[in-house]
Amino acid sequence: MKKLVSSVLVIGALLAIFISGSGYKGFISAQAPFDARAIVWESTPQDNGQVETVTPAGVDQVLVDFPAGDQGNWAERCGQDYWAAKGQGAAIFAGAASGSIAIYPLAGGDPIPLGTANRMACAGPATFQFSPKGERVGYINYAAESLDRSFPYGDIMFYDGAAGTQQTTFDWGTAFSLYDDGALMLRMYPDGKGNATEADLDWWDGSAKQTLVTLEPVYPPDKKDVECGFTSGSVARVGNSAYVLTGQRCETGGSSWRLVSVPMNGGAATEIASGQPGGGFFPESFTTELLATKDGKGFLVAVPSGLERNTTRLQWVTPDGQVTPILEGQHILADRFGERLSEGRHMMLSADGSTLAFVTVSGNGYQSLWLLDLSTPGGTPALIQEQGANERIFQYVWSPTNVLYYIGGSIESNSLSSVTPGGSPQRVERGRFFQLAVSYDGKKVAAGEWYANPDSVGDDLFKLDAFDTSGKSYVLKQGDTTHNQMVPLAVQ
């Protein structure tokens, strides 16, 4: 790929040429109104290009240079919990089905490598995690063949969050939750027919592992020789108890879900609630999720809804077994590995765990964006934006300061907006945006945008915009007729 390094003066000249007829209303000047550094994946239709750091002066550093002419590569933020060292670095995947994970400092310098992994390690809501203080990082390096099995599994890898040295690994991992004092892990084991007939709930304290309980599927009563197996899971710790949400399927009786509690010092599992999902469990879709409320008095449970392979339904569940459906009859989009518009983009939890942002989708494709307060069980989602025909929520991202930025509208015309929990949405700018990144302090946004080619009607080109909370904006990098698309991954 041709490296595009432009001076500030050249950028100003290009803006005058390209933007004069594009309808762009942002800042147009040779002098940037504020400093912005963005980690960007830049590619063309002929070449996957490179991952680079872009500043107002041009490309400051090439971080990853993909092989020339190769179209099988991908770059993305690693999960939802990708910020390292209080916003000084971002964890990013770069590669094809398998590739490298590294923490890239936004101020420049050498990355901290975190090994080579299946890209699915960065595709789910909790497949990649930092411990709350950032001292440790973990992810599931999924086995490629697990996508052809009835349950997803891989090696759970733990690294030092500062040095990048590997600490330990555990095989057959399906879910984990990382804390400052250790990790809770759900590890599923197959029988001779490939069914996950046992699942260990393990606690690792940084030096030793303890198995708290071994779970088995619930078999239909009074029926012999029925094959059953776990299909998915999610775990959480609240106080002195661990909680496990599992999905399972039996050849007779279909699919079901079950929530149990287990003492953190080990012991028998106690069932809290169970039921049938609206659809099946699929190994590439993250449709089984357990989120504890901030007050520790209940859980938000997601299970498949059946509209698509990656749609869920939500329900409140309290420790006494009370189940309360949320938005009955509606379908919530969840992450799905391998689908570009769904991988790592949905059911976004705020950094402090107090609010969930999600998108509902109807059978005719209409989408709506919602916020749900997770401070205590029983709340009702707040509708943020409702889309019509040929419109969608392109992307939504939380800043660690609990501001949600999102793009909603159509390809021809949409808006970049922001909203805080309990507040009203505010438009940042109109445009034709398609992907965004938000700074750790929530004060800057980088957004990829389409713009009309002035020399060819209907031939859209790309540019990278920068915005700040004071209302200032400018084009951080202008695309050209090579159709160099710029996808922001992080900004500072």
Secondary structure as UniProt FT lines:
FT   HELIX           8..18
FT   TURN            20..23
FT   STRAND          38..44
FT   TURN            45..46
FT   STRAND          47..55
FT   TURN            56..57
FT   STRAND          58..65
FT   TURN            68..69
FT   STRAND          74..77
FT   STRAND          83..84
FT   HELIX           85..87
FT   STRAND          89..95
FT   STRAND          98..105
FT   TURN            106..107
FT   STRAND          112..118
FT   HELIX           119..122
FT   STRAND          128..130
FT   TURN            132..133
FT   STRAND          136..142
FT   HELIX           144..148
FT   STRAND          154..160
FT   TURN            161..163
FT   STRAND          166..179
FT   TURN            180..181
FT   STRAND          182..190
FT   TURN            192..193
FT   STRAND          196..204
FT   STRAND          209..215
FT   TURN            221..222
FT   STRAND          228..238
FT   TURN            239..240
FT   STRAND          241..250
FT   TURN            251..253
FT   STRAND          254..263
FT   TURN            264..265
FT   STRAND          270..275
FT   TURN            283..284
FT   STRAND          289..292
FT   TURN            294..295
FT   STRAND          299..304
FT   TURN            309..310
FT   STRAND          311..317
FT   TURN            319..320
FT   STRAND          323..326
FT   TURN            328..329
FT   STRAND          331..333
FT   TURN            337..338
FT   TURN            340..344
FT   STRAND          348..349
FT   TURN            351..352
FT   STRAND          355..361
FT   TURN            363..364
FT   STRAND          367..373
FT   TURN            377..378
FT   STRAND          382..386
FT   TURN            389..390
FT   STRAND          392..398
FT   TURN            400..401
FT   STRAND          404..409
FT   STRAND          414..419
FT   TURN            421..422
FT   STRAND          426..431
FT   STRAND          433..438
FT   TURN            440..441
FT   STRAND          444..452
FT   TURN            454..455
FT   TURN            457..458
FT   STRAND          460..468
FT   TURN            469..470
FT   STRAND          473..478
FT   TURN            481..482
FT   STRAND          485..491
//
